[in-house]
């Protein structure tokens, strides 16, 4: 089955796509438009524009971008209708033009695969349904009952978890000593990342998340605080907002200097909207509280605060936060062995890739390739 993807300027992404396509894949270096509409064109384009990270600032800009997305959707749908055995491959596929590419493929009945970085070092995500909160990871704990935990593998992964290199001079990964006072660690996310734009849930945004946790922190036990660190890749500074809340008496501390994992290990738990560090904290046997949509927010793995009242209640019970270690071990083992695509010095796991391709074909509108397909 031929695999088709949008040419990626990032070498690491393109290398992964080449491994998926092997000898039967190709990148679309140009992507034309078509203005012969389908009945679904208007709705699909509008929905994709609503998800775009950069929203048009004027009515004219909105109309132009909407017309562009309509044209891209029409072309993608016609392409896959004419090539029913082709599989659509895309990086993330959550917003904008990547989204309409995948929507056009879906409406034409084509198989699809969404790719993304994995929260675990040495792995990538490849999923026929989506990535992050829209992934196919089962949300039912009983699904993992038959998984045999692999403590050696989990120890190996934990040893490879390191803090992200900082792109900001004011956010580092130094060895400053953490406090002995009890705290929950809050690794902040990139405000305009799709995780926050699309899956923030009731807090709405990173600004809303910070305000919500500042309010909830009032219910922490005496002597406790929330210890925040800004994301090392974020171009949007949150320092002023946080410092203003601290000056107003919020029980927050901002530490942009100390290594993120040093702060995590010294904490009594991690509080996050839906950060990858929430998942990584599980490798360090740390309780986790989530507020947003994420695939790992399951009973036993985390405590989920789906509203302000629940978050305040969890803050009041911070010393007693617990999790199910056996469930966590099964879940993390399944992610590493059965879900994510691993990479070694020999390359990406081709057996795992072939399994994902078969799954994508099975859940598409065209489950059986034609006889002429490779």
Secondary structure as GFF3:
##gff-version 3
##sequence-region A 1 374
A	DSSP	beta_strand	3	6	.	.	.	ID=ss1
A	DSSP	alpha_helix	11	21	.	.	.	ID=ss2
A	DSSP	beta_strand	25	28	.	.	.	ID=ss3
A	DSSP	alpha_helix	41	51	.	.	.	ID=ss4
A	DSSP	alpha_helix	59	82	.	.	.	ID=ss5
A	DSSP	beta_strand	87	91	.	.	.	ID=ss6
A	DSSP	alpha_helix	96	107	.	.	.	ID=ss7
A	DSSP	beta_strand	111	117	.	.	.	ID=ss8
A	DSSP	beta_strand	123	127	.	.	.	ID=ss9
A	DSSP	three_ten_helix	132	134	.	.	.	ID=ss10
A	DSSP	three_ten_helix	141	144	.	.	.	ID=ss11
A	DSSP	alpha_helix	151	160	.	.	.	ID=ss12
A	DSSP	beta_strand	183	187	.	.	.	ID=ss13
A	DSSP	alpha_helix	194	199	.	.	.	ID=ss14
A	DSSP	three_ten_helix	201	203	.	.	.	ID=ss15
A	DSSP	alpha_helix	206	216	.	.	.	ID=ss16
A	DSSP	three_ten_helix	217	219	.	.	.	ID=ss17
A	DSSP	beta_strand	225	229	.	.	.	ID=ss18
A	DSSP	alpha_helix	239	247	.	.	.	ID=ss19
A	DSSP	beta_strand	252	254	.	.	.	ID=ss20
A	DSSP	alpha_helix	260	266	.	.	.	ID=ss21
A	DSSP	beta_strand	270	272	.	.	.	ID=ss22
A	DSSP	alpha_helix	276	282	.	.	.	ID=ss23
A	DSSP	beta_strand	288	290	.	.	.	ID=ss24
A	DSSP	beta_strand	303	304	.	.	.	ID=ss25
A	DSSP	alpha_helix	308	316	.	.	.	ID=ss26
A	DSSP	three_ten_helix	318	320	.	.	.	ID=ss27
A	DSSP	alpha_helix	325	334	.	.	.	ID=ss28
A	DSSP	pi_helix	335	339	.	.	.	ID=ss29
A	DSSP	beta_strand	341	344	.	.	.	ID=ss30
A	DSSP	beta_strand	347	348	.	.	.	ID=ss31
A	DSSP	alpha_helix	350	362	.	.	.	ID=ss32
###
